[in-house]
Amino acid sequence: MNLFDLSGRVALVTGSSRGIGRSIVETFANAGAKVVVSGRNYDTCQDVAGKINDVGGAAVPIACNVSREEEVENLVTEAVKHFGEIDILVCNAATNPVYGSMLGLENAAFDKVMTTNVQSSIWLVNRIAPQMEKTGGAIILLGSIAGLTGSRNIGAYAVSKAANSQLARNYAIELGPRNIRVNAIAPGLIKTDFATVLWDGKAGEDFAARTPLGRLGEPSDIAGVAQFLASNAASFVTGQTIIADGGVLTADPF
């Protein structure tokens, strides 16, 4: 038995038209899952889904802005309509409109971060978990190493990612008796468009230099962890935050 096989399962991944989310849906599809490609731009989602279908996978594009509850409801409804009950949920969509000190952080900016990065996860889990009870399921929330340390430039984002790790612990306790596992992934610095300001140029080179593995992360580095958590290989893993950062949090401070 291939413990990492996802054949016969349906996976919904938010923010999966690019970056980490795209790598996750491609990896899941390659492992046999039917995947829902979701993002704000339908055309981009359609392009990703089309490429998966072209190589023999099964994917459907559904546009969704996760900061709008009515769109989240539509996403779940349409996903179930296309593929049936959802077995794997990955809450990956996120935003970070603020770079700099939290001093003077505007209410609107903080509300946007928390709604997109945290509230949307709650909406999705609460809508999808009940249908997972029949056969069990896996829920994966995207945190960040920023949520495990202090931050002078992305503080609001860090707060939201710390919240997702706590959501994983809370939901693991509530949903464990229903055979639903809930975990989080805390990526390090990953080379995506979303994080360009952090890794482009000398800043990225310096970060890589103090990372034990000597490089920045790629989206596929996180997709592999997600496949593990979604699969039978992680059947006894729940309530955890898996750090995938190339060892940067263990680096010698001296």
C-alpha positions in Angstrom: 0.0 0.0 0.0 1.3 3.4 -0.9 0.8 5.5 2.2 1.0 8.7 0.3 -1.5 7.8 -2.4 -4.5 10.2 -2.6 -6.5 8.3 -5.2 -10.3 8.6 -4.8 -10.1 11.7 -2.7 -11.4 15.2 -3.3 -9.2 18.1 -2.3 -10.2 21.8 -2.1 -7.2 24.1 -1.9 -7.7 27.9 -1.6 -5.3 30.3 -3.2 -4.2 27.6 -5.6 -3.8 29.5 -8.8 -0.1 30.3 -8.1 2.7 29.8 -5.6 2.5 27.3 -2.8 -1.2 26.6 -3.5 -0.6 25.8 -7.1 2.2 23.4 -6.2 -0.1 21.7 -3.7 -2.9 21.1 -6.2 -0.5 19.8 -8.8 1.1 17.5 -6.3 -2.2 16.2 -5.0 -3.5 15.6 -8.5 -0.3 13.7 -9.4 -1.0 11.5 -6.3 -4.5 10.7 -7.6 -6.8 13.3 -6.0 -9.5 15.2 -7.7 -8.7 18.9 -7.0 -10.5 22.2 -6.8 -8.4 25.0 -8.0 -9.5 28.2 -6.3 -8.4 31.9 -6.5 -9.8 35.3 -7.1 -9.1 35.3 -10.8 -11.1 32.6 -12.7 -9.0 32.7 -15.8 -5.8 31.9 -13.8 -7.6 29.1 -12.0 -8.8 27.8 -15.3 -5.3 27.8 -16.7 -4.0 25.7 -13.8 -6.9 23.3 -13.9 -6.5 22.9 -17.6 -2.9 21.9 -17.3 -3.7 19.3 -14.7 -6.5 17.9 -16.9 -4.3 17.8 -19.9 -1.9 15.4 -18.3 -4.7 13.0 -17.1 -5.6 14.6 -13.8 -9.0 15.8 -12.6 -9.4 19.4 -11.7 -12.1 22.1 -11.7 -11.6 25.9 -11.4 -13.8 27.9 -9.1 -13.2 31.6 -8.5 -13.4 32.7 -4.9 -12.4 35.7 -2.8 -12.1 34.0 0.6 -12.6 37.3 2.5 -16.3 37.2 1.4 -18.4 34.7 3.2 -20.9 34.4 0.4 -18.2 33.4 -2.0 -16.8 30.8 0.4 -20.3 29.3 0.6 -20.5 29.2 -3.2 -17.0 27.7 -3.4 -18.0 24.7 -1.2 -21.4 24.3 -2.9 -19.8 24.2 -6.4 -16.9 22.0 -5.3 -19.4 19.4 -4.0 -21.5 19.7 -7.1 -18.6 18.8 -9.3 -16.8 16.2 -7.3 -18.9 15.1 -4.4 -17.9 15.3 -0.7 -14.6 16.9 0.1 -12.0 14.7 1.8 -9.1 17.2 2.0 -9.2 20.9 2.8 -6.2 23.2 2.5 -6.6 26.8 3.6 -3.8 28.5 1.8 -5.2 31.8 0.6 -3.6 34.8 2.4 -2.9 38.5 2.1 -0.5 40.9 3.6 -1.2 44.5 2.6 1.1 46.0 5.2 4.9 46.0 5.4 6.5 47.8 8.2 5.9 48.6 11.9 2.7 47.7 13.6 2.8 51.1 15.3 0.0 53.1 13.6 -1.5 50.0 12.0 -4.8 51.0 10.5 -8.0 49.1 11.6 -9.0 48.4 8.0 -5.6 46.8 7.2 -5.7 44.6 10.2 -9.3 43.6 9.6 -8.4 42.6 6.0 -5.5 40.4 7.1 -7.5 38.7 9.8 -10.6 38.1 7.6 -8.6 36.7 4.7 -6.0 34.7 6.7 -8.0 33.5 9.7 -11.8 34.1 9.5 -11.9 32.4 6.0 -10.4 29.3 7.5 -13.1 29.2 10.2 -15.8 29.6 7.5 -14.4 26.8 5.4 -13.7 24.3 8.2 -17.2 24.9 9.7 -18.8 24.2 6.4 -16.8 21.3 5.3 -16.1 19.3 8.5 -19.6 18.0 8.9 -19.5 16.2 5.6 -16.1 14.7 6.5 -17.5 12.8 9.4 -18.8 10.0 7.3 -15.4 8.8 6.1 -12.9 11.0 7.9 -10.8 13.7 6.4 -7.7 15.9 6.6 -7.6 19.7 7.1 -4.4 21.7 6.6 -4.0 25.3 7.5 -1.1 27.4 6.3 0.8 29.1 9.0 4.3 30.6 8.8 7.5 30.7 10.8 6.6 34.4 11.1 3.9 33.2 13.5 6.4 31.5 15.7 8.8 34.5 16.2 8.6 38.3 16.6 8.5 40.4 13.5 9.4 44.1 13.0 8.0 44.3 9.4 5.2 41.8 8.9 3.6 41.9 12.4 0.0 41.8 11.4 0.6 38.9 9.0 2.5 37.1 11.8 -0.4 37.5 14.2 -2.7 35.9 11.7 -0.4 33.0 11.0 0.1 32.3 14.7 -3.7 32.2 14.9 -3.9 29.5 12.2 -1.6 27.3 14.3 -3.9 27.7 17.2 -6.9 27.0 15.0 -5.3 23.7 14.1 -4.9 22.8 17.8 -8.5 23.8 18.7 -10.1 22.0 15.7 -7.9 18.9 16.3 -9.4 18.5 19.7 -13.0 19.1 18.5 -12.8 17.1 15.3 -10.6 14.2 16.4 -13.5 12.1 17.7 -15.1 12.5 14.3 -12.0 11.0 12.6 -10.9 14.4 11.1 -7.3 15.4 11.4 -6.3 19.1 11.5 -2.7 20.3 11.2 -0.8 23.4 10.1 2.3 24.0 8.0 4.7 26.8 8.9 6.8 27.5 5.9 10.0 29.5 6.0 10.9 31.9 3.2 9.5 30.5 0.0 10.3 31.9 -3.4 6.8 33.0 -4.5 5.4 36.2 -6.0 3.6 36.8 -2.7 6.9 37.0 -0.8 9.0 38.7 -3.4 9.7 41.7 -1.1 11.3 39.4 1.4 13.5 37.2 -0.9 14.4 39.2 -3.9 18.0 40.5 -4.1 20.5 40.8 -1.2 17.8 40.2 1.5 17.1 36.8 0.1 20.8 36.0 -0.3 21.5 36.9 3.3 18.5 34.8 4.5 19.7 31.8 2.5 23.2 32.2 4.0 21.9 31.8 7.5 19.7 28.9 6.7 21.2 25.5 7.5 20.3 24.1 4.1 21.8 27.1 2.4 18.9 28.0 0.2 15.4 29.5 0.1 12.4 27.3 -0.2 10.5 26.4 -3.3 6.7 25.9 -3.4 7.3 22.2 -4.0 9.0 21.9 -0.6 5.7 22.8 1.0 3.6 20.7 -1.3 5.4 17.5 -0.2 4.6 18.3 3.4 1.0 18.9 2.5 0.7 15.6 0.7 2.1 13.8 3.8 -0.4 15.5 6.1 -3.3 14.7 3.7 -2.4 11.1 3.3 -2.6 7.9 5.3 1.1 8.3 6.2 0.0 11.0 8.7 -3.0 9.0 10.1 -1.8 9.5 13.7 -0.8 13.1 13.3 -3.2 15.9 14.4 -3.0 19.3 16.1 0.5 19.9 14.9 2.3 22.7 13.2 5.0 21.2 10.9 7.9 23.6 10.3 9.4 23.5 6.8 12.0 26.3 6.8 15.3 24.7 5.8 16.3 24.7 9.5 16.4 28.5 9.9 14.7 28.5 13.3 17.3 26.2 14.6 20.2 28.2 13.1 23.1 29.2 15.4 22.4 32.7 16.6 26.1 33.4 17.1 
